[in-house]
Amino acid sequence: MTESNNKWEYAPSLESTSHIQLKERYDLFIDGKWVKPSDNRYFSSINPATEEKIAEIAWASDADVDLAVKAARKAYTEVWSVMKPSERAKYIFRIARLMQEKARELAVIETLDGGKPIRESRDIDIPLACNHFFYYAGWADKLQDAFPQRNIQSLGVAGQIIPWNFPLLMAAWKIAPALAAGNTVVLKPAESTSLTALKLAEIIEASGLPAGVVNIVTGHGDTGAAIVNHPDIDKIAFTGSTSVGKLIQKAVAGTAKKVSLELGGKSANIVLEDAPIDQAVEGIVNGIFFNQGHVCCAGSRLYVQESIADEVVRKLKQRMESLYLGNPLDKNTDIGAINSKEQLQTIEKYVEIGKKEGADMYQVTCELPAKGFYCRPTIFTNVAQSSVIAQEEIFGPVLTVQTFRTIDEVIQKANNSPYGLAAGVWTDKGSRIFNLTSKLRAGVVWANTYNKFDPASPFGGYKESGFGREGGLHGLEAYLK
Amino acid sequence: MTAQNTPYSTIPTSPTIDKVGVEERVARFQTRSIKGPAKMQGLSMVLSMIDLTTLEGKDTPNKVRQMCYKAQHLHDVQEGLPTVAAVCVYPSMVAVAREALKDSSIKIASVSTAFPSGQAPFEVKKMDTQFAIESGADEIDMVISRGKFFAGEHNFVFDEIAAVKEICGSKRLKVILETGELASLDQVRRASDIAIHAGADFIKTSTGKIQPAATMQVTYTMLMAIRDHFDRTGKMVGMKPAGGISTSKLALHNLVMVKEILGDAWLSNEWFRFGASSLANDVLMQYMKQVTGKYQSVDYFTID
């Protein structure tokens, strides 16, 4: 044979950061203007892949939130609620187009700020965020068609609090339907990932959207609390942890505020013995390792039918070894950095619990970068339903694997959780899909795929995963009386 | 290995294949970054894996001689280029190729078993193979009986492959599934499993006469069959996508797929080949672009 030059490595390919424009310090976006925080407090946003500071972000106080709500109320009463819906649509379309134009910059900033691989922010987060604006722009002047036999009325001022796992996408999920339905917005991004929301504020500024229609107030939990407790807010939309969701629910009890909560999950991914095994393995990987497992609907509980369990686990380990972990800006990277040091510690705590509980752990053998917050993709086999790691949301790249014998058994076990956000079913048989999807108590059930999102498709949970739906017409209805 | 001691019935059940999932997986292989030294190494590997092919009714001895010369002298203005792995011809041209290649390390692959349709009596197929080997072929590229496969006579397909392998002896046997006719990925997977268990040294997608030929989805499905066989038995089987791979980019994407599914061990022409007639020149053009920084006109690359 002529040549057996076996070892072949890909070329590192770092996405350039030279084209992005970031300020050293960001103020609050209130009433169409950039406003300094009233008590002049700022906090740092860190790149989790390098632990370097990227920018300083304003920390909004109660007074700042009040200013933002007043601006939103004024814009609602005087401009946005009385504007022709077709005019509102034009603004939303314009925001969508401007986002598309800046897609590359937004993707790079999302990756710098949050640690997710550039492949994901470029191919998934940003395009989906744009699509949400496009989708809801289309509905803005067709609300009567969307909800016939109904007197269409917007709610007023919406207070929106979003998480750090899909920063721009979550902002889009919240802002686009609210605007399309005729509401104005006060949005608080998560403290570790405010930058793309602030870039969105710049885009909104450039779009000429009337002042006060969208206000972005950055800050920590106290800023969020100020929004939740503000008396002149008509609707609270929150995506985040179940514990904070419960606090919000208590805080709004007895008020007239409408609420939608999209909270945690411990979603079951179920592989039956007739499944397309190699594609199911891809789906398992995509279900739990997508965005380092920082996905509320992550398929973190794997149930495999016993007859194929060994094969699935073997193939899963093999596939995990072919994942590239490293610099999130590298186009080859499949697994990026954990979003924050705190989250890394939480994940590591659960990994320790898993080991103590006696489950068998397997971690990818790759090297971790010297700096930054990284976690090896991890699976635990020999896990019981009663193991802590199989019950609590870890929000990281950690999968528990259990086996089952019959379909009734797996339905019972999958539903045996305080959560009910999503589930996955892998089988070649259509009848089994329909049987399982109708019995699984989860907001979204995917069949032979996982983590698929579309603006037209509603998303939301059962039980402690929250209530209310986002996306599609359901998402629009959440912003109407 | 004979049909008696590895009967068809011992082949494990083939897994079902979800086409949508395969398409998604395949798209991921196309986003890996291959540039600079990685590209040079990749292009060089591609050249060394080519089975330079002419399979036409109008093939003449001189056409074959010229191709054999090209196989040994891909682009002599550039030093350090490998030769292709093999030339691939009809049985009637094997003797011509043997004489042209003399003691070169380049292998001679001959198609056989009434290529491309395989619609001939079993005895004829065996004679066809025997003739190619006696004429000096190092490797045999046989076609499976797709008609029998569709009629459900998988046993027959299995036995035929096993019988041809028996004639081949130590010569390596590539089994062409003609995936463009098999149509579904489930069928491709089953045919792969049958061929591997019947003794194929290589499984090959297509004859090049039917479209679509070596799509990445099909090659992926066959690579997974090889992977599963290796995991079960520890035995390596080679892969040859053929037909439709005419650009460097597609060839490199194929190598990415091989690397990530089977590992670096398969990245040599002992275990991976491209069946192609026009791929070599595109790779040479890309290679010279890397060396000189400029694209050169097609007129600087010979078309034997």
Interface residues (C-beta under 8 A of the other chain):
Chain A: M1 T2 E3 S4 N5 N6 K7 W8 E9 Y10 A11 P12 S13 R119 D274 A275 P276 I277 D278 Q279 A280 E282 G283 R314 Q318 S322 D330 K331 N332 D428 N448 T449
Chain B: P15 T16 I17 D18 V20 G21 V22 E24 R25 T31 R32 S33 I34 K35 G36 P37 A38 K39 Q41 G42 S44 M45 S48 P82 T83 V84 A85 S105 I106 M224 D231 L255 V256 K259 E260 I261 D264 A265 L267 S268 N269 E270
